[in-house]
Each structure stands twice: as structure tokens, then as C-alpha cells.
């Protein structure tokens, strides 16, 4: 999933991000662990790459060291 999200970033293709989210959701429903979402999804607020930590951005709260928007599907 990390590779798909990186390709989505490189090609600026949100449909690839959405496909990766859908695949991960299906994997979770089938009992597989796709890992934590921040491991395979870039942050839409600060642009942190998959697996990287979020950085503070004025006007955006962080919860548990990351932006809540990053963990929403």
C-alpha cells in the first residue's frame, strides 16, 4: 500500500490514494492487518510521506503526534 500511495503522490492522482484505502479496508474486513494508516498514507495536512511523522502546521491540531485527518478514511 505504501508503494501505491507513493505513486499517487508522484503522479498527483487521488484515485490511486482512494484505491489503496479501499484495498486496505477490504484486507481489514478479511482479517488481514494492513498496518496502521500512517504507515501507508501520506498526511493530507502537512504532506508527511507514508511512514514519516507529521509536523506541526499552524491552525491544525495534532493528536498523538499526527494530524487526525491522516487517520480518517
Helices and strands as residue ranges (DSSP letters): H 2-11, H 14-29, H 37-40, H 68-71
